[in-house]
Amino acid sequence: MKSTILRHTLVSCLLLTACKESPAPEKVTPPPTPSPSASGAAVPSAPPAPATTRPAVPQNVLLLTVDALRSDMPWAGYDKPIAPHLTALAAESVVYENHRSVSSYTAQTVATWLSGRYASTLYRTGMFFTNYFDTNTWITEAMQKKGIATAAVHAHLYFDRAPGLRQGFDEWKMVPGLSWNAQTDESVTGEKSAAAIIELLSDPARTGKQFFLWSHLMDPHDQYVKHEGSPDFGKDNRGRYDSEVWFTDQQVGKILDFAKKQPWWDRTVVIISADHGEAFGEHGMYKHAFELWEVLTRVPLLVRAPGAKPQRIAAARTHLDIAPTILDVMQVPPLAGFQGKSLAPEIYGEKPAESRVPIVLELAEDSNNPARRAIVVGSRKLIVFDSGKKALFDLDQDPGELVDLAEKEPARVAELSAQLDAYFAKLPVVMPFGGNKLRSGRIAGGPKGPMKSVPIGAP
């Protein structure tokens, strides 16, 4: 155990160094200009689509998540055609204009997709490359109990080295040819991922019944590569990143072109989102993790659902809602621990409820990530740092979070701090396990599962 902890600690430290390393100075890309609903306030969007009849038949779900996909995409106003296939899909989907991941780091976000819970409420290790224990319950386990086929395709060795993520999956496929580099991702895997997905979905034994398939597409993650055939979006980091998004979009196009020809297409919900955003100099940051800035937590969410009319929803939502939505459209009972709500009613035409109040984000402390929490109510966002510092921003007037209003609005800081504390006081937050040192210097001394009560007097 000690040797394993030391090895993971060394790898984590290398990755921390890499994520904090700044490339050569370049022109900083302005932060994305959010839609009018960038705050948590309920802002009118396009009129909701006419109510539709939800399919009576339980749906399949194809969940495609893209690493480091920013919210400023072409369907959201970005002026470069970096994702033509996704843009076409957006035109026939429910598009969430104000969607956030609840964290800014992959290992914490993927657990939220699978559980509908914050990472801090799950039994996990305290390392940067977080593993999760089988004492947690994933949505795929509930699917298996109903005989639903479950499969995954992944393209980063983290997904191979965190076996706790595999719970409830009949098949967990890693693309070939991967190598481990704690400092960056050197592999180009989009074509391999697309081929593996198509292979799995070509098997009638799997698709002849209800199925769920999840794949996390890695290529937009640094190192950024200009791909052959890609338009020239520029030679700086953002330009090469845009080429990565274009390349990934081509692979998504292949998957969708295949899927549309299959007999199961008309009963399959497609959900596309991202684990976090990506920084290109905003707040002096590059890449992701470590903070909860909007550029890191605002991400796309597209839902193409049979029978649902295309529409745009401005109300604020988060990744906590994805797992409840998946089980809802699959007609699987919700997990008891869900901390979000299903989006299915509004996807199928009900008037969207107002924004979740409050919107709460977190970065659970581990060996490398410092503890961070944030809350969005109305136009105000409060970030609480591990040092105790609190920063307040008006997202309507200052979407780039450049002007800290904490000193000018102490009453609002106190109000939001109390709401944030009260919110987490109701959650079953647990310390991570493993005995390693966390970023604050504390020790990861939490449990691997629920504590069992022992009768008084028992040996």
N, C-alpha and C positions, 0 to 999 in steps of 0.2 A: 504493500500500500504506500509506504513512504517513497519508494523509488518511483512509483507511478505519479504521485503528487509532485515530486521534484521535476519529473520529466515534463508534465503538463505545465508546471509553473514556468519552466524555461521557455517552452513554446509560447505560452501566453505573453511572457515579457517581450519576446521577439516580435510578436504581433503588435503589441502595444507600441513598441518603438516604430514599427512600420506605419501604423495608422496615424501616429502623431507627426511623422516626418513630412515636412512640407516640400513640395517640388519647387523648382526654380520659379521665382516670382513671375507672374503673368497677369494680364488684365483680369480683374475679378469679375466673374459673371454676376450681374445683379440678382438679388433673390427673386424667386418667382412672384409675379404679381398675382395675388390670389383673387378668386372670384369675390363678389360682394359678400359672400357668406364666410369669409376667412375666419372670422371670429366664431364663437359658439352661438351667436345670436341667430334667431330664426329670421331669415331674410327671404322675401318672396323670390322664387325662381320662375322658370317657365311653368305655365299651368300644368297641373298633373294630368297624365294621360287618362283617358276614360277607363273606368273600372272594367276589369276583365275577369273572366272566370278562370280560376286556378285549375290546372289539370287535375283530374281525379286520380290519375295514375301517378304513383311515386316516381320521382325523377332520378336520373343519374346525375352525378356532378363531376365535372372536369375542372379542377382547381389548378390554374397556372399562376405561379408567383414569380416575379422577376426581381432579381437582386438589385438593390440600389436604384430602382426606377423612380425618378423625381416626379413631382406632381405637374411640372410645367411641360406637358406633352402637347402635341398638335391639336387634339380635341379640346384642350384647355387654353388655347391661345398662343402656344409656342410657334414662332414663325418659320421653323425649319421642318421640312417633311421627313422627320426621322422615323416615323412609325406608320406607314400607310395602311398596313393590315389592321393594326389595332385601331386606327382612326376610322376605318370602315366598320369595324366591329362596334365601335362606340356609337355609330349612327343607328344601329339596330339594337342598342342595349339601354339599360338603366345606368346612367352615368352619375356617380356621386362626386359633386364638385368640391366638397369640403370634408374629405375623409382623411383620417390620421391612423397611422400605426400607433400603438400605445407605447412603443419604445423606439430606439434608434439602432438596435443591434440584432443581427440575425438570430442568434441562439435564444434570445428572449422572445422574439416575435413569432418564430415557428411554433413555440409551445402555446402561444395564445391562439393561433389558428386551430391547433389540435384540441385545445381544452376549453376555449371560451373564457379563459381566466388570465389575470396578470401573472407574470413569471414569479413574482415574489410570493405568490400564494401556492406555488407548486413545490413539491419535494424535488430538490435539485442539488447538484454539486456547486461549490463556490468558485469554480474555475471559469476563466473567460470562455473557453470552449465547453459550455455547460452541458452536462448530461442530466437526464431526468430519470426518476425511479419509477418502477412499475406500480408503486402505490398511488400514482396519479391515474386518472381515467381520461382516455382520449375518445373523441367522437368515433374513431374507427373501431374501437372495441364495442360500442353500441351497435354499429353497423354489422359487425360480424355476428352478433347475437341474432340478427334478423336475416342472416344468410346472404348479406350483400358482399359482393366481391370488392376487395380493397387492394390498391396497388400504388406504388410510388416510384418515381424516377428521379435520381439526384446526381449532381455533377460536381460535388465538392466533398473531400474526404471527411469533413466535419460530420456529415450525415452518416458516414460509415463508422465513425469513432464515437458516436453518441447513440448507443444501442437503445436507450430508453425512448427515443423518438419512434421506434418501429412498432410499438404496441398496437395491435389491432390491424396490422397490414398483412395480407396474405402473401404479397410479394413486394420486396424492397430492392429495387434494381439500381446499382451504381453503374454509371457509364464507364467504359474501359479507358485505360491510359492515363488515369489521374496520378498526379504526384503531389506530395505535401510540401508546401512552402508557407511557413507561419507569417511571412512578411507580406505576401500578396497572393493573388491567384494568377498563375501563369498559363493555365489551361484554356483552350478554346473548345467549348463543349456543346454549343447550341445544336449543331447538326447531329451529334451523337444523341443528345437528349430527345430531339424530335424523332429520330429513327426508333429509339427505344419506346417512346410513347406510342407511336404508330404500330409498332410490333405488338405491344401489350393490348392495344385496342383492336387489333386484327384477330384476336383469339375469340371465337364464338363461345368457348367455355366460360369466358369472363364476361363478354358483352351480351351474351344470350340471356343474362339475368341482370338485375339491378347492380350498378357498379359505382365506385368512387375512385378517381385517380387524381393524385396530386404530384406535380413536378415543380421543382424550384430551379429556374433557369438562371445560370450564373454569369453569363458573359459581360453584362454591364459593370460587374465588379472590377476594380482595378486589378491588373494592369490594363489600361485602356489601349485598344488596338484599332487601327484603321483597317477595315476589312476590304478585301478585293471585291470590286463591284459596287462598293458603297459610294454615294455622292461625297464630294469633298466638303465636309462641314467645318473644316478648319484644322490646324495642326496643334492647337493648344489642347490642354486637358479636356475642356468641354467639347471641343470639336471631335476628338478621338472617342470620347464617351458617347457622343451622338452617333458616331459610326457603330459603336457597340450596340446601342439601342436599335439602330436600323438593322443590323445583322440578326439580333434576337427577334425582331419583328418579322423578319423573313422566315424564321423557324416557326414562329407562331402561325404565320400564314400557311405553311406546309401542314401543320397539325390541323388547322381549321378546314383547309381544303379537303383533307382526308376525311375528317369527321362529318362534314356536310354530305358526303356520299354514302354514309352508313345508315342502316335501318334504325339505329338507336338515336340519331341526331335530334329527331323531333320530340324526344323525351329526355333531353340532356341539358342541364343548366351549366353554362360556362361562366366561371368567376375568375377575373384577372385582377391582381393587385401586386403590391411590392412589400418587402419586409421593412424597408426604410427608404429614405431619400439619399441624397449625396451632396456633399459640400464642395464647392470650387472656390474657396477663399472667403466665403461669408463667415463673419466672426473670426477670421483668421484660421478657419478650419479647412481641412481637406479630407475627403472620404466620409466616414460616418462613425457612429458609436460615441461614447463619452459625454454627450450633451443631448438636450431636448429642444433644440432650436426648430422652428417651423420647417426650415429647409431639409431637416433630417426626419421629421415625423409626418409631414404632409405627403401623401402618396395617392396614386390613382386607385379607383375601384370601379370596374365595369362588370355588370351582370347581364348576360344574355340568357333569358329564360323563355322557353316555349310558352306562348300565350300572353306574354307580357309586352305591352306597348313600349317603344322607346320613350324615354323621358330623362330629364335632368333633375336631380334632387340636390337642393342647396343646403338642407339641414345637416348639421354636423353629426358625423358618425365615426366610429373607431373599429379597429380590428376585433374588439370584444364581440362584435355583432356577427362576425363571419361564421363561427362554429354554430351558433343557434340557427342561423339562416340555412346552413347546409343540412342540418338534421331536419329542419322544418320542411324544406322542399322535397326531401327524401322520405318524409312521413315516418321519421324515427323519433320517438319521444325525447325531449330535451334532457340533458344531463342536469343533475340536481345542483351542481356547482356553477352553472353559467352565471357570468357577471355582466353579460350584454343581453341584447334582445334581437329576435329574428327580424330581418328586413323584408321577409317574404310578403307581408301584407301590402307594404307600399310598393314593392316591386311589381305586384300584380294589380296596382291601380288605386289602392286606398290612398286617401290624402295623407301625405307624409306628416307624421307628428313633428312637433317642434324639435329643435336640436336637443340632444341629451344634455341635461343640466345636472351636475357640471360635466364637462369633458375633462378627464383626468389621465395624465400620462405618467409613466415612471421609467426609470432606468435602475433596475435592481442592482445593488452593489455586488461585485464579484472581485476576483483577483486583480482585475485591471480597470473595470468600470467603476467610477465613483457613484455614490447614491445621488439620484436626481428625482425630483417629483415636480409636476406642473399641473396647473388647473386653468381651464378656460371657462369664463362665465361672461356672457355678453361680449363686449369687445375687448375685455381685459384678460390678459394671460399673466399668471404669476409662476415664476420658476423658483424653486427652493433648492439651493445648492447644499452639498454636504458640509460646507464650511459654516452654514447657518445664514449666509447671505441670501437675500430675497430680491428678485428683480421683477418689475412690473412693466408690462407693455400694452399699448393700445393697438391691437392688430388691425383695426379699421384705418387708422391714421398712419400707422407705422408697421406695415406688414413684414419689414425686414428685421424687426426687433432691434432697432438701433438706439432708441431713446428710452432709458430706464426712468420710469415715473415713480419709483418707490419712495423717494424722499418727498415728492410733491403730493403724493396720495397715501399717506400712512394709514388712514382709516380703511381704504380699499385693500391695502396689503394685509391688515389685521383681519378683515372680513374674509378674504379669500384664503388666508392661512388657516383660519378656523374651519372653513368648509373643507379644505384639503385634509386637515387632521381628522375631522369627523368622518370623512369618506373612508380613509384607510383604517380608522378604528373599527369599522364594521366588517373589514375584510380579514380572512384567516391568514394573515401574513406569517411566514415562517422563515427562520434563518436557514441559509444553505448548509449543506453537510460536507465534511471532508477533512476538517482540521487544518486547512491551508490558511494563510494570511490573506485577508481581504484588503481592498485598496485603502481602507481607513486604518488598517492595522489590527482590526478586530479579527477574531478567529472564526472560521466557518464551523460552528459547533452545533448546528441544527440537526434535526432528525431526518431519517430516510423515509419516514412514513408517520402515520398517526401514532401518537403516544398512547400506549395501552395502560389503562388504569390497573393498579394492583391493589387487591383488598388489604385493608389494615391487618397486620399480623401475618401476612403471607410471607413465606421464606424468600 
